[in-house]
Amino acid sequence: MMKCVICKTGDCLPGNSHFVHVVQEKLVVVKNLPANVCNNCGEAYFDTDTVNLIQLNTSEALKLNEKVEMFSV
Ligand SMILES: [Zn+2]
């Protein structure tokens, strides 16, 4: 079981979370991503494949709108 590096007491359990970030002054939200979520503080950890998906979706989204909501398939 992976220990949370933020609070150092919680365990990271499989679940879902969303990722919000600002790129080039535009808000990008990627919802409903698979993640390991800390059962104490709620910090979400994404694996490499998911991070790649976020980056791909972000570059596509930036071509379209200032504020974007995206959903993983
Ligand atoms: Zn934690």
PDB file of the backbone (N, CA, C, O) and the ligand in Angstrom, with CONECT records:
HET     ZN  A 101       1
ATOM      1  N   MET A   1       0.849  -1.201   0.000  1.00  0.00           N
ATOM      2  CA  MET A   1       0.000   0.000   0.000  1.00  0.00           C
ATOM      3  C   MET A   1       0.883   1.249   0.000  1.00  0.00           C
ATOM      4  O   MET A   1       1.807   1.379   0.803  1.00  0.00           O
ATOM      5  N   MET A   2       0.574   2.158  -0.917  1.00  0.00           N
ATOM      6  CA  MET A   2       1.366   3.374  -1.020  1.00  0.00           C
ATOM      7  C   MET A   2       0.928   4.380   0.048  1.00  0.00           C
ATOM      8  O   MET A   2      -0.255   4.691   0.183  1.00  0.00           O
ATOM      9  N   LYS A   3       1.909   4.878   0.800  1.00  0.00           N
ATOM     10  CA  LYS A   3       1.611   5.929   1.776  1.00  0.00           C
ATOM     11  C   LYS A   3       1.555   7.283   1.080  1.00  0.00           C
ATOM     12  O   LYS A   3       2.318   7.552   0.152  1.00  0.00           O
ATOM     13  N   CYS A   4       0.649   8.120   1.539  1.00  0.00           N
ATOM     14  CA  CYS A   4       0.535   9.473   1.001  1.00  0.00           C
ATOM     15  C   CYS A   4       1.773  10.288   1.372  1.00  0.00           C
ATOM     16  O   CYS A   4       2.194  10.295   2.529  1.00  0.00           O
ATOM     17  N   VAL A   5       2.354  10.975   0.384  1.00  0.00           N
ATOM     18  CA  VAL A   5       3.547  11.775   0.666  1.00  0.00           C
ATOM     19  C   VAL A   5       3.184  13.173   1.184  1.00  0.00           C
ATOM     20  O   VAL A   5       4.048  13.909   1.661  1.00  0.00           O
ATOM     21  N   ILE A   6       1.908  13.526   1.085  1.00  0.00           N
ATOM     22  CA  ILE A   6       1.489  14.852   1.554  1.00  0.00           C
ATOM     23  C   ILE A   6       1.272  14.830   3.066  1.00  0.00           C
ATOM     24  O   ILE A   6       1.879  15.614   3.795  1.00  0.00           O
ATOM     25  N   CYS A   7       0.415  13.942   3.530  1.00  0.00           N
ATOM     26  CA  CYS A   7       0.096  13.918   4.960  1.00  0.00           C
ATOM     27  C   CYS A   7       0.874  12.827   5.705  1.00  0.00           C
ATOM     28  O   CYS A   7       0.943  12.834   6.934  1.00  0.00           O
ATOM     29  N   LYS A   8       1.454  11.892   4.950  1.00  0.00           N
ATOM     30  CA  LYS A   8       2.333  10.860   5.502  1.00  0.00           C
ATOM     31  C   LYS A   8       1.640   9.887   6.458  1.00  0.00           C
ATOM     32  O   LYS A   8       2.299   9.082   7.116  1.00  0.00           O
ATOM     33  N   THR A   9       0.322   9.963   6.533  1.00  0.00           N
ATOM     34  CA  THR A   9      -0.390   9.016   7.387  1.00  0.00           C
ATOM     35  C   THR A   9      -1.432   8.215   6.622  1.00  0.00           C
ATOM     36  O   THR A   9      -1.752   7.087   6.997  1.00  0.00           O
ATOM     37  N   GLY A  10      -1.971   8.806   5.535  1.00  0.00           N
ATOM     38  CA  GLY A  10      -3.045   8.150   4.790  1.00  0.00           C
ATOM     39  C   GLY A  10      -2.522   7.085   3.855  1.00  0.00           C
ATOM     40  O   GLY A  10      -1.349   7.088   3.482  1.00  0.00           O
ATOM     41  N   ASP A  11      -3.408   6.169   3.476  1.00  0.00           N
ATOM     42  CA  ASP A  11      -3.109   5.184   2.444  1.00  0.00           C
ATOM     43  C   ASP A  11      -3.766   5.625   1.141  1.00  0.00           C
ATOM     44  O   ASP A  11      -4.851   6.206   1.149  1.00  0.00           O
ATOM     45  N   CYS A  12      -3.101   5.344   0.028  1.00  0.00           N
ATOM     46  CA  CYS A  12      -3.625   5.720  -1.277  1.00  0.00           C
ATOM     47  C   CYS A  12      -4.374   4.549  -1.877  1.00  0.00           C
ATOM     48  O   CYS A  12      -3.785   3.510  -2.179  1.00  0.00           O
ATOM     49  N   LEU A  13      -5.672   4.720  -2.048  1.00  0.00           N
ATOM     50  CA  LEU A  13      -6.534   3.653  -2.518  1.00  0.00           C
ATOM     51  C   LEU A  13      -7.054   3.964  -3.918  1.00  0.00           C
ATOM     52  O   LEU A  13      -7.265   5.127  -4.259  1.00  0.00           O
ATOM     53  N   PRO A  14      -7.260   2.927  -4.728  1.00  0.00           N
ATOM     54  CA  PRO A  14      -7.783   3.142  -6.082  1.00  0.00           C
ATOM     55  C   PRO A  14      -9.138   3.839  -6.056  1.00  0.00           C
ATOM     56  O   PRO A  14     -10.011   3.496  -5.259  1.00  0.00           O
ATOM     57  N   GLY A  15      -9.304   4.826  -6.942  1.00  0.00           N
ATOM     58  CA  GLY A  15     -10.562   5.555  -7.007  1.00  0.00           C
ATOM     59  C   GLY A  15     -10.574   6.455  -8.211  1.00  0.00           C
ATOM     60  O   GLY A  15      -9.881   6.210  -9.199  1.00  0.00           O
ATOM     61  N   ASN A  16     -11.369   7.502  -8.122  1.00  0.00           N
ATOM     62  CA  ASN A  16     -11.449   8.476  -9.201  1.00  0.00           C
ATOM     63  C   ASN A  16     -11.241   9.871  -8.654  1.00  0.00           C
ATOM     64  O   ASN A  16     -11.595  10.180  -7.516  1.00  0.00           O
ATOM     65  N   SER A  17     -10.654  10.708  -9.500  1.00  0.00           N
ATOM     66  CA  SER A  17     -10.500  12.094  -9.117  1.00  0.00           C
ATOM     67  C   SER A  17     -10.496  12.944 -10.384  1.00  0.00           C
ATOM     68  O   SER A  17     -10.539  12.419 -11.497  1.00  0.00           O
ATOM     69  N   HIS A  18     -10.445  14.237 -10.204  1.00  0.00           N
ATOM     70  CA  HIS A  18     -10.316  15.112 -11.359  1.00  0.00           C
ATOM     71  C   HIS A  18      -9.037  15.930 -11.234  1.00  0.00           C
ATOM     72  O   HIS A  18      -8.498  16.120 -10.143  1.00  0.00           O
ATOM     73  N   PHE A  19      -8.580  16.398 -12.358  1.00  0.00           N
ATOM     74  CA  PHE A  19      -7.328  17.127 -12.404  1.00  0.00           C
ATOM     75  C   PHE A  19      -7.610  18.515 -12.961  1.00  0.00           C
ATOM     76  O   PHE A  19      -8.152  18.654 -14.057  1.00  0.00           O
ATOM     77  N   VAL A  20      -7.241  19.536 -12.203  1.00  0.00           N
ATOM     78  CA  VAL A  20      -7.481  20.913 -12.615  1.00  0.00           C
ATOM     79  C   VAL A  20      -6.132  21.612 -12.707  1.00  0.00           C
ATOM     80  O   VAL A  20      -5.335  21.573 -11.770  1.00  0.00           O
ATOM     81  N   HIS A  21      -5.893  22.237 -13.818  1.00  0.00           N
ATOM     82  CA  HIS A  21      -4.672  23.029 -13.910  1.00  0.00           C
ATOM     83  C   HIS A  21      -4.874  24.203 -14.856  1.00  0.00           C
ATOM     84  O   HIS A  21      -5.813  24.238 -15.652  1.00  0.00           O
ATOM     85  N   VAL A  22      -3.965  25.160 -14.743  1.00  0.00           N
ATOM     86  CA  VAL A  22      -4.020  26.353 -15.574  1.00  0.00           C
ATOM     87  C   VAL A  22      -2.822  26.324 -16.506  1.00  0.00           C
ATOM     88  O   VAL A  22      -1.671  26.255 -16.076  1.00  0.00           O
ATOM     89  N   VAL A  23      -3.126  26.378 -17.791  1.00  0.00           N
ATOM     90  CA  VAL A  23      -2.081  26.373 -18.798  1.00  0.00           C
ATOM     91  C   VAL A  23      -2.302  27.569 -19.711  1.00  0.00           C
ATOM     92  O   VAL A  23      -3.400  27.757 -20.234  1.00  0.00           O
ATOM     93  N   GLN A  24      -1.297  28.354 -19.901  1.00  0.00           N
ATOM     94  CA  GLN A  24      -1.406  29.551 -20.750  1.00  0.00           C
ATOM     95  C   GLN A  24      -2.622  30.388 -20.346  1.00  0.00           C
ATOM     96  O   GLN A  24      -3.362  30.882 -21.197  1.00  0.00           O
ATOM     97  N   GLU A  25      -2.814  30.538 -19.031  1.00  0.00           N
ATOM     98  CA  GLU A  25      -3.893  31.339 -18.456  1.00  0.00           C
ATOM     99  C   GLU A  25      -5.279  30.805 -18.790  1.00  0.00           C
ATOM    100  O   GLU A  25      -6.261  31.544 -18.719  1.00  0.00           O
ATOM    101  N   LYS A  26      -5.369  29.549 -19.148  1.00  0.00           N
ATOM    102  CA  LYS A  26      -6.664  28.925 -19.393  1.00  0.00           C
ATOM    103  C   LYS A  26      -6.851  27.770 -18.425  1.00  0.00           C
ATOM    104  O   LYS A  26      -5.940  26.993 -18.142  1.00  0.00           O
ATOM    105  N   LEU A  27      -8.089  27.700 -17.930  1.00  0.00           N
ATOM    106  CA  LEU A  27      -8.403  26.650 -16.971  1.00  0.00           C
ATOM    107  C   LEU A  27      -8.775  25.368 -17.698  1.00  0.00           C
ATOM    108  O   LEU A  27      -9.663  25.352 -18.550  1.00  0.00           O
ATOM    109  N   VAL A  28      -8.096  24.321 -17.354  1.00  0.00           N
ATOM    110  CA  VAL A  28      -8.385  23.026 -17.964  1.00  0.00           C
ATOM    111  C   VAL A  28      -8.763  22.050 -16.857  1.00  0.00           C
ATOM    112  O   VAL A  28      -8.034  21.869 -15.882  1.00  0.00           O
ATOM    113  N   VAL A  29      -9.929  21.425 -17.038  1.00  0.00           N
ATOM    114  CA  VAL A  29     -10.418  20.453 -16.062  1.00  0.00           C
ATOM    115  C   VAL A  29     -10.569  19.108 -16.762  1.00  0.00           C
ATOM    116  O   VAL A  29     -11.260  18.996 -17.775  1.00  0.00           O
ATOM    117  N   VAL A  30      -9.933  18.116 -16.224  1.00  0.00           N
ATOM    118  CA  VAL A  30     -10.105  16.763 -16.745  1.00  0.00           C
ATOM    119  C   VAL A  30     -10.782  15.956 -15.654  1.00  0.00           C
ATOM    120  O   VAL A  30     -10.237  15.771 -14.566  1.00  0.00           O
ATOM    121  N   LYS A  31     -11.991  15.474 -15.968  1.00  0.00           N
ATOM    122  CA  LYS A  31     -12.802  14.848 -14.928  1.00  0.00           C
ATOM    123  C   LYS A  31     -12.753  13.332 -14.982  1.00  0.00           C
ATOM    124  O   LYS A  31     -12.435  12.726 -16.005  1.00  0.00           O
ATOM    125  N   ASN A  32     -13.077  12.752 -13.852  1.00  0.00           N
ATOM    126  CA  ASN A  32     -13.321  11.322 -13.760  1.00  0.00           C
ATOM    127  C   ASN A  32     -12.145  10.481 -14.235  1.00  0.00           C
ATOM    128  O   ASN A  32     -12.292   9.576 -15.057  1.00  0.00           O
ATOM    129  N   LEU A  33     -10.997  10.798 -13.705  1.00  0.00           N
ATOM    130  CA  LEU A  33      -9.797  10.048 -14.046  1.00  0.00           C
ATOM    131  C   LEU A  33      -9.521   8.974 -13.001  1.00  0.00           C
ATOM    132  O   LEU A  33      -9.787   9.164 -11.814  1.00  0.00           O
ATOM    133  N   PRO A  34      -8.985   7.849 -13.456  1.00  0.00           N
ATOM    134  CA  PRO A  34      -8.557   6.852 -12.478  1.00  0.00           C
ATOM    135  C   PRO A  34      -7.366   7.388 -11.692  1.00  0.00           C
ATOM    136  O   PRO A  34      -6.432   7.938 -12.275  1.00  0.00           O
ATOM    137  N   ALA A  35      -7.394   7.231 -10.395  1.00  0.00           N
ATOM    138  CA  ALA A  35      -6.319   7.764  -9.565  1.00  0.00           C
ATOM    139  C   ALA A  35      -6.236   6.960  -8.276  1.00  0.00           C
ATOM    140  O   ALA A  35      -7.177   6.261  -7.901  1.00  0.00           O
ATOM    141  N   ASN A  36      -5.110   7.070  -7.614  1.00  0.00           N
ATOM    142  CA  ASN A  36      -5.015   6.578  -6.249  1.00  0.00           C
ATOM    143  C   ASN A  36      -5.238   7.766  -5.330  1.00  0.00           C
ATOM    144  O   ASN A  36      -4.518   8.762  -5.396  1.00  0.00           O
ATOM    145  N   VAL A  37      -6.239   7.650  -4.476  1.00  0.00           N
ATOM    146  CA  VAL A  37      -6.663   8.783  -3.660  1.00  0.00           C
ATOM    147  C   VAL A  37      -6.370   8.501  -2.193  1.00  0.00           C
ATOM    148  O   VAL A  37      -6.712   7.437  -1.676  1.00  0.00           O
ATOM    149  N   CYS A  38      -5.741   9.451  -1.534  1.00  0.00           N
ATOM    150  CA  CYS A  38      -5.432   9.323  -0.110  1.00  0.00           C
ATOM    151  C   CYS A  38      -6.719   9.285   0.707  1.00  0.00           C
ATOM    152  O   CYS A  38      -7.603  10.122   0.524  1.00  0.00           O
ATOM    153  N   ASN A  39      -6.818   8.314   1.603  1.00  0.00           N
ATOM    154  CA  ASN A  39      -8.036   8.193   2.412  1.00  0.00           C
ATOM    155  C   ASN A  39      -8.006   9.118   3.620  1.00  0.00           C
ATOM    156  O   ASN A  39      -8.945   9.131   4.415  1.00  0.00           O
ATOM    157  N   ASN A  40      -6.947   9.882   3.761  1.00  0.00           N
ATOM    158  CA  ASN A  40      -6.870  10.838   4.866  1.00  0.00           C
ATOM    159  C   ASN A  40      -7.062  12.282   4.397  1.00  0.00           C
ATOM    160  O   ASN A  40      -7.931  12.993   4.902  1.00  0.00           O
ATOM    161  N   CYS A  41      -6.249  12.709   3.433  1.00  0.00           N
ATOM    162  CA  CYS A  41      -6.304  14.116   3.023  1.00  0.00           C
ATOM    163  C   CYS A  41      -6.915  14.311   1.641  1.00  0.00           C
ATOM    164  O   CYS A  41      -7.199  15.443   1.249  1.00  0.00           O
ATOM    165  N   GLY A  42      -7.121  13.226   0.896  1.00  0.00           N
ATOM    166  CA  GLY A  42      -7.785  13.345  -0.391  1.00  0.00           C
ATOM    167  C   GLY A  42      -6.862  13.652  -1.566  1.00  0.00           C
ATOM    168  O   GLY A  42      -7.328  13.829  -2.692  1.00  0.00           O
ATOM    169  N   GLU A  43      -5.564  13.717  -1.314  1.00  0.00           N
ATOM    170  CA  GLU A  43      -4.628  13.952  -2.409  1.00  0.00           C
ATOM    171  C   GLU A  43      -4.734  12.829  -3.442  1.00  0.00           C
ATOM    172  O   GLU A  43      -4.791  11.652  -3.084  1.00  0.00           O
ATOM    173  N   ALA A  44      -4.760  13.199  -4.725  1.00  0.00           N
ATOM    174  CA  ALA A  44      -4.892  12.203  -5.788  1.00  0.00           C
ATOM    175  C   ALA A  44      -3.556  12.014  -6.496  1.00  0.00           C
ATOM    176  O   ALA A  44      -2.845  12.977  -6.786  1.00  0.00           O
ATOM    177  N   TYR A  45      -3.235  10.770  -6.764  1.00  0.00           N
ATOM    178  CA  TYR A  45      -2.008  10.431  -7.490  1.00  0.00           C
ATOM    179  C   TYR A  45      -2.380   9.749  -8.797  1.00  0.00           C
ATOM    180  O   TYR A  45      -3.150   8.790  -8.817  1.00  0.00           O
ATOM    181  N   PHE A  46      -1.824  10.258  -9.884  1.00  0.00           N
ATOM    182  CA  PHE A  46      -2.126   9.714 -11.205  1.00  0.00           C
ATOM    183  C   PHE A  46      -0.924   8.941 -11.730  1.00  0.00           C
ATOM    184  O   PHE A  46       0.223   9.329 -11.507  1.00  0.00           O
ATOM    185  N   ASP A  47      -1.198   7.850 -12.427  1.00  0.00           N
ATOM    186  CA  ASP A  47      -0.091   7.089 -12.997  1.00  0.00           C
ATOM    187  C   ASP A  47       0.372   7.723 -14.316  1.00  0.00           C
ATOM    188  O   ASP A  47      -0.234   8.677 -14.805  1.00  0.00           O
ATOM    189  N   THR A  48       1.439   7.185 -14.872  1.00  0.00           N
ATOM    190  CA  THR A  48       2.067   7.799 -16.044  1.00  0.00           C
ATOM    191  C   THR A  48       1.114   7.850 -17.236  1.00  0.00           C
ATOM    192  O   THR A  48       1.060   8.853 -17.948  1.00  0.00           O
ATOM    193  N   ASP A  49       0.368   6.777 -17.451  1.00  0.00           N
ATOM    194  CA  ASP A  49      -0.568   6.757 -18.580  1.00  0.00           C
ATOM    195  C   ASP A  49      -1.615   7.857 -18.443  1.00  0.00           C
ATOM    196  O   ASP A  49      -1.977   8.512 -19.420  1.00  0.00           O
ATOM    197  N   THR A  50      -2.096   8.048 -17.216  1.00  0.00           N
ATOM    198  CA  THR A  50      -3.121   9.058 -16.986  1.00  0.00           C
ATOM    199  C   THR A  50      -2.554  10.460 -17.181  1.00  0.00           C
ATOM    200  O   THR A  50      -3.224  11.333 -17.732  1.00  0.00           O
ATOM    201  N   VAL A  51      -1.326  10.675 -16.731  1.00  0.00           N
ATOM    202  CA  VAL A  51      -0.685  11.981 -16.930  1.00  0.00           C
ATOM    203  C   VAL A  51      -0.521  12.266 -18.418  1.00  0.00           C
ATOM    204  O   VAL A  51      -0.724  13.396 -18.862  1.00  0.00           O
ATOM    205  N   ASN A  52      -0.157  11.254 -19.180  1.00  0.00           N
ATOM    206  CA  ASN A  52      -0.045  11.426 -20.631  1.00  0.00           C
ATOM    207  C   ASN A  52      -1.388  11.806 -21.239  1.00  0.00           C
ATOM    208  O   ASN A  52      -1.456  12.655 -22.128  1.00  0.00           O
ATOM    209  N   LEU A  53      -2.455  11.174 -20.759  1.00  0.00           N
ATOM    210  CA  LEU A  53      -3.808  11.474 -21.233  1.00  0.00           C
ATOM    211  C   LEU A  53      -4.184  12.914 -20.902  1.00  0.00           C
ATOM    212  O   LEU A  53      -4.775  13.614 -21.724  1.00  0.00           O
ATOM    213  N   ILE A  54      -3.841  13.346 -19.708  1.00  0.00           N
ATOM    214  CA  ILE A  54      -4.114  14.725 -19.296  1.00  0.00           C
ATOM    215  C   ILE A  54      -3.408  15.704 -20.233  1.00  0.00           C
ATOM    216  O   ILE A  54      -4.000  16.685 -20.682  1.00  0.00           O
ATOM    217  N   GLN A  55      -2.148  15.430 -20.518  1.00  0.00           N
ATOM    218  CA  GLN A  55      -1.374  16.342 -21.360  1.00  0.00           C
ATOM    219  C   GLN A  55      -1.912  16.378 -22.783  1.00  0.00           C
ATOM    220  O   GLN A  55      -1.950  17.433 -23.417  1.00  0.00           O
ATOM    221  N   LEU A  56      -2.326  15.220 -23.278  1.00  0.00           N
ATOM    222  CA  LEU A  56      -2.893  15.142 -24.625  1.00  0.00           C
ATOM    223  C   LEU A  56      -4.195  15.923 -24.691  1.00  0.00           C
ATOM    224  O   LEU A  56      -4.402  16.720 -25.606  1.00  0.00           O
ATOM    225  N   ASN A  57      -5.078  15.691 -23.713  1.00  0.00           N
ATOM    226  CA  ASN A  57      -6.362  16.384 -23.676  1.00  0.00           C
ATOM    227  C   ASN A  57      -6.168  17.881 -23.515  1.00  0.00           C
ATOM    228  O   ASN A  57      -6.918  18.671 -24.089  1.00  0.00           O
ATOM    229  N   THR A  58      -5.169  18.277 -22.740  1.00  0.00           N
ATOM    230  CA  THR A  58      -4.925  19.691 -22.512  1.00  0.00           C
ATOM    231  C   THR A  58      -4.523  20.398 -23.789  1.00  0.00           C
ATOM    232  O   THR A  58      -5.029  21.482 -24.078  1.00  0.00           O
ATOM    233  N   SER A  59      -3.628  19.810 -24.554  1.00  0.00           N
ATOM    234  CA  SER A  59      -3.179  20.467 -25.779  1.00  0.00           C
ATOM    235  C   SER A  59      -4.319  20.570 -26.784  1.00  0.00           C
ATOM    236  O   SER A  59      -4.409  21.552 -27.521  1.00  0.00           O
ATOM    237  N   GLU A  60      -5.187  19.564 -26.819  1.00  0.00           N
ATOM    238  CA  GLU A  60      -6.359  19.628 -27.690  1.00  0.00           C
ATOM    239  C   GLU A  60      -7.330  20.701 -27.214  1.00  0.00           C
ATOM    240  O   GLU A  60      -7.865  21.465 -28.019  1.00  0.00           O
ATOM    241  N   ALA A  61      -7.554  20.756 -25.916  1.00  0.00           N
ATOM    242  CA  ALA A  61      -8.527  21.690 -25.355  1.00  0.00           C
ATOM    243  C   ALA A  61      -8.113  23.135 -25.573  1.00  0.00           C
ATOM    244  O   ALA A  61      -8.957  24.004 -25.791  1.00  0.00           O
ATOM    245  N   LEU A  62      -6.832  23.387 -25.515  1.00  0.00           N
ATOM    246  CA  LEU A  62      -6.347  24.754 -25.645  1.00  0.00           C
ATOM    247  C   LEU A  62      -6.627  25.329 -27.022  1.00  0.00           C
ATOM    248  O   LEU A  62      -6.657  26.547 -27.198  1.00  0.00           O
ATOM    249  N   LYS A  63      -6.830  24.457 -27.994  1.00  0.00           N
ATOM    250  CA  LYS A  63      -7.144  24.923 -29.344  1.00  0.00           C
ATOM    251  C   LYS A  63      -8.593  25.398 -29.442  1.00  0.00           C
ATOM    252  O   LYS A  63      -8.953  26.114 -30.377  1.00  0.00           O
ATOM    253  N   LEU A  64      -9.415  25.002 -28.486  1.00  0.00           N
ATOM    254  CA  LEU A  64     -10.853  25.186 -28.629  1.00  0.00           C
ATOM    255  C   LEU A  64     -11.421  26.323 -27.798  1.00  0.00           C
ATOM    256  O   LEU A  64     -12.056  27.228 -28.339  1.00  0.00           O
ATOM    257  N   ASN A  65     -11.201  26.288 -26.492  1.00  0.00           N
ATOM    258  CA  ASN A  65     -11.927  27.183 -25.604  1.00  0.00           C
ATOM    259  C   ASN A  65     -11.033  27.720 -24.502  1.00  0.00           C
ATOM    260  O   ASN A  65      -9.952  27.201 -24.223  1.00  0.00           O
ATOM    261  N   GLU A  66     -11.542  28.803 -23.877  1.00  0.00           N
ATOM    262  CA  GLU A  66     -10.808  29.327 -22.736  1.00  0.00           C
ATOM    263  C   GLU A  66     -11.041  28.484 -21.501  1.00  0.00           C
ATOM    264  O   GLU A  66     -10.111  28.184 -20.751  1.00  0.00           O
ATOM    265  N   LYS A  67     -12.296  28.103 -21.295  1.00  0.00           N
ATOM    266  CA  LYS A  67     -12.601  27.236 -20.174  1.00  0.00           C
ATOM    267  C   LYS A  67     -13.154  25.932 -20.711  1.00  0.00           C
ATOM    268  O   LYS A  67     -14.110  25.925 -21.487  1.00  0.00           O
ATOM    269  N   VAL A  68     -12.569  24.863 -20.309  1.00  0.00           N
ATOM    270  CA  VAL A  68     -12.899  23.599 -20.929  1.00  0.00           C
ATOM    271  C   VAL A  68     -13.193  22.566 -19.848  1.00  0.00           C
ATOM    272  O   VAL A  68     -12.514  22.503 -18.824  1.00  0.00           O
ATOM    273  N   GLU A  69     -14.200  21.774 -20.095  1.00  0.00           N
ATOM    274  CA  GLU A  69     -14.397  20.609 -19.242  1.00  0.00           C
ATOM    275  C   GLU A  69     -14.268  19.382 -20.108  1.00  0.00           C
ATOM    276  O   GLU A  69     -14.869  19.288 -21.178  1.00  0.00           O
ATOM    277  N   MET A  70     -13.490  18.459 -19.640  1.00  0.00           N
ATOM    278  CA  MET A  70     -13.270  17.272 -20.444  1.00  0.00           C
ATOM    279  C   MET A  70     -13.538  16.030 -19.613  1.00  0.00           C
ATOM    280  O   MET A  70     -13.378  16.028 -18.393  1.00  0.00           O
ATOM    281  N   PHE A  71     -13.940  15.002 -20.284  1.00  0.00           N
ATOM    282  CA  PHE A  71     -14.222  13.754 -19.618  1.00  0.00           C
ATOM    283  C   PHE A  71     -13.407  12.647 -20.276  1.00  0.00           C
ATOM    284  O   PHE A  71     -13.349  12.536 -21.501  1.00  0.00           O
ATOM    285  N   SER A  72     -12.794  11.853 -19.452  1.00  0.00           N
ATOM    286  CA  SER A  72     -12.067  10.720 -20.004  1.00  0.00           C
ATOM    287  C   SER A  72     -13.062   9.699 -20.536  1.00  0.00           C
ATOM    288  O   SER A  72     -14.207   9.655 -20.085  1.00  0.00           O
ATOM    289  N   VAL A  73     -12.646   8.897 -21.466  1.00  0.00           N
ATOM    290  CA  VAL A  73     -13.560   7.924 -22.064  1.00  0.00           C
ATOM    291  C   VAL A  73     -13.613   6.673 -21.195  1.00  0.00           C
ATOM    292  O   VAL A  73     -14.327   5.725 -21.520  1.00  0.00           O
TER     293      VAL A  73
HETATM  294 ZN    ZN A 101      -2.738  12.197   2.453  1.00  0.00          ZN2+
END
